[in-house]
Amino acid sequence: MKTYRLKNAATFNITKTKFNLIASPATLGEIKVYKDFFGFDFEKLFLQKHIVYKLHIENQPEQVIQGFVAFKPSIGILLCKNMEVNNINKKPNPLYGNIGKAMIALCCKYSFDNDMDGFIGFEAKNKLFDYYKRFGAEINPYQRNGMIIQTENAKKLIDLYF
């Protein structure tokens, strides 16, 4: 599986300095090491044959995982099962910003690279609907709490980081 570089995708909130992110497939060992930094059980998804990608800041020697995203290709769409930022990047005082947006862009890029035209689908918590709409997500009327990003808006996110 491919490793991706997302340019200027993370903002260090203390100084507003931007950093590149590296997204690459996570191993089961990495998921286990970081399980206490995330509220969701990515190990379960990994074992259910979802693809799990990790994101970390480029050229940081400790390579702290800033976010995980789990997805599974389907016919014509990438189904994103879960995406979550590291607890250090959550409110009220996130260390890095824009990690969530970068994960959405990564899913769109993966979708394009794998012949799904940038289409991604996911289930959103109600409180995040407006957040996802800012990136061009639309409500999927055929899925409870479902949202999709179609080709045109996927391209905008891809152009931003790739």
C-alpha positions as a printed NumPy array, in Angstrom:
array([[  0.   ,   0.   ,   0.   ],
       [  1.044,   3.521,  -0.738],
       [  2.536,   6.165,   1.552],
       [  1.247,   9.708,   1.05 ],
       [  2.713,  13.133,   1.843],
       [  0.214,  15.889,   2.653],
       [  1.842,  19.307,   2.342],
       [  1.268,  21.917,   5.063],
       [ -1.536,  19.762,   6.446],
       [ -0.999,  20.162,  10.204],
       [ -0.849,  23.413,  12.132],
       [  1.093,  23.544,  15.408],
       [ -1.418,  25.611,  17.335],
       [  1.071,  27.299,  19.683],
       [  3.08 ,  28.975,  16.898],
       [  0.676,  28.509,  13.921],
       [  3.557,  26.82 ,  12.071],
       [  2.461,  24.411,   9.347],
       [  3.946,  20.956,   8.916],
       [  3.677,  18.209,   6.324],
       [  1.983,  14.986,   7.303],
       [  2.948,  11.481,   6.255],
       [  0.111,   8.987,   5.89 ],
       [  0.977,   5.32 ,   5.675],
       [ -0.599,   1.974,   6.503],
       [ -0.629,   1.272,  10.235],
       [  0.514,  -2.027,  11.661],
       [ -1.376,  -3.929,  14.322],
       [  1.536,  -3.265,  16.678],
       [  1.278,   0.517,  16.181],
       [ -2.459,   0.432,  16.737],
       [ -1.947,  -1.472,  20.004],
       [  0.777,   0.928,  21.212],
       [ -1.464,   3.955,  20.597],
       [ -4.792,   2.481,  21.75 ],
       [ -4.906,   4.703,  24.876],
       [ -4.538,   7.847,  22.741],
       [ -7.764,   7.191,  20.825],
       [-11.33 ,   6.643,  21.94 ],
       [-12.118,   4.191,  19.157],
       [-10.982,   0.572,  18.838],
       [ -8.976,   0.599,  15.59 ],
       [ -7.584,  -2.851,  16.418],
       [-11.047,  -4.336,  15.92 ],
       [-11.383,  -2.687,  12.497],
       [ -7.888,  -3.81 ,  11.501],
       [ -8.776,  -7.393,  12.403],
       [-12.017,  -7.042,  10.395],
       [ -9.848,  -6.366,   7.316],
       [-10.355,  -2.586,   7.169],
       [ -7.377,  -0.631,   5.881],
       [ -6.029,   1.57 ,   8.676],
       [ -3.784,   4.526,   7.898],
       [ -1.8  ,   6.507,  10.443],
       [ -0.773,  10.145,  10.093],
       [  2.333,  11.648,  11.658],
       [  4.317,  14.866,  11.292],
       [  7.045,  14.584,   8.646],
       [ 10.647,  14.532,   9.924],
       [  9.744,  14.257,  13.587],
       [ 12.056,  11.648,  15.083],
       [  9.465,  10.306,  17.537],
       [  6.776,  10.042,  14.834],
       [  3.831,  10.433,  17.206],
       [  0.693,   9.238,  15.464],
       [ -1.587,  12.256,  15.128],
       [ -4.575,  10.4  ,  13.701],
       [ -5.92 ,   7.08 ,  12.487],
       [ -8.435,   6.51 ,   9.7  ],
       [ -9.993,   3.147,   8.825],
       [-11.722,   2.458,   5.516],
       [-12.729,  -0.249,   3.09 ],
       [-13.056,   0.052,  -0.694],
       [-16.45 ,  -0.8  ,  -2.155],
       [-17.885,  -0.604,  -5.656],
       [-17.373,   3.006,  -6.74 ],
       [-16.902,   4.443,  -3.248],
       [-14.474,   4.327,  -0.346],
       [-16.373,   3.528,   2.842],
       [-14.725,   5.322,   5.748],
       [-15.561,   3.425,   8.912],
       [-13.838,   5.677,  11.422],
       [-11.411,   8.57 ,  11.602],
       [-10.097,  10.05 ,  14.791],
       [ -7.399,  12.457,  15.901],
       [ -5.047,  11.653,  18.772],
       [ -6.384,  12.831,  22.153],
       [ -3.621,  15.484,  22.228],
       [ -5.326,  17.109,  19.227],
       [ -8.813,  17.313,  20.727],
       [-10.565,  20.253,  22.339],
       [-10.17 ,  22.267,  24.455],
       [ -6.409,  22.638,  23.746],
       [ -5.429,  20.71 ,  20.616],
       [ -1.689,  20.559,  20.005],
       [ -2.1  ,  20.293,  16.206],
       [ -4.98 ,  21.519,  14.077],
       [ -6.352,  20.391,  10.707],
       [ -5.593,  16.701,  11.266],
       [ -9.246,  15.773,  10.699],
       [ -9.409,  17.711,   7.452],
       [ -6.198,  16.021,   6.31 ],
       [ -7.705,  12.587,   7.03 ],
       [-10.711,  13.417,   4.858],
       [ -8.393,  14.583,   2.064],
       [ -6.382,  11.361,   2.417],
       [ -9.557,   9.295,   1.966],
       [-10.46 ,  11.291,  -1.155],
       [ -6.955,  10.795,  -2.578],
       [ -7.007,   7.072,  -1.817],
       [-10.407,   6.868,  -3.512],
       [ -9.051,   8.559,  -6.655],
       [ -5.925,   6.399,  -6.684],
       [ -8.064,   3.273,  -6.53 ],
       [-10.559,   4.061,  -9.313],
       [-13.409,   5.384,  -7.153],
       [-13.287,   8.963,  -8.531],
       [-12.774,  10.537,  -5.108],
       [-16.104,   9.347,  -3.748],
       [-16.085,   8.651,  -0.033],
       [-18.912,   7.777,   2.303],
       [-19.033,   7.811,   6.074],
       [-21.322,   7.975,   9.068],
       [-21.082,  11.229,  11.002],
       [-21.962,  12.074,  14.56 ],
       [-24.693,  14.726,  14.54 ],
       [-22.426,  17.308,  16.163],
       [-19.941,  16.953,  13.274],
       [-22.353,  17.437,  10.362],
       [-21.527,  21.142,   9.994],
       [-17.803,  20.406,  10.283],
       [-17.935,  17.943,   7.374],
       [-20.171,  20.214,   5.301],
       [-17.376,  22.816,   5.348],
       [-15.329,  20.37 ,   3.256],
       [-18.091,  19.697,   0.765],
       [-19.737,  16.699,   2.402],
       [-23.406,  16.174,   1.665],
       [-26.015,  14.21 ,   3.548],
       [-26.583,  10.731,   2.158],
       [-30.364,  10.262,   2.317],
       [-30.007,   6.481,   2.093],
       [-27.977,   6.05 ,   5.289],
       [-28.773,   7.141,   8.818],
       [-26.258,   9.877,   9.704],
       [-24.563,   9.139,   6.395],
       [-22.528,  11.67 ,   4.478],
       [-20.703,  11.541,   1.157],
       [-18.083,  13.593,  -0.622],
       [-18.34 ,  13.519,  -4.391],
       [-15.694,  14.02 ,  -7.08 ],
       [-15.735,  17.826,  -7.368],
       [-15.305,  18.481,  -3.644],
       [-12.846,  15.606,  -3.319],
       [-10.65 ,  17.286,  -5.945],
       [-10.656,  20.528,  -3.93 ],
       [ -9.372,  18.732,  -0.833],
       [ -6.785,  16.809,  -2.839],
       [ -5.529,  19.989,  -4.508],
       [ -5.136,  21.575,  -1.088],
       [ -2.731,  18.951,   0.267],
       [ -1.296,  16.926,  -2.619]])
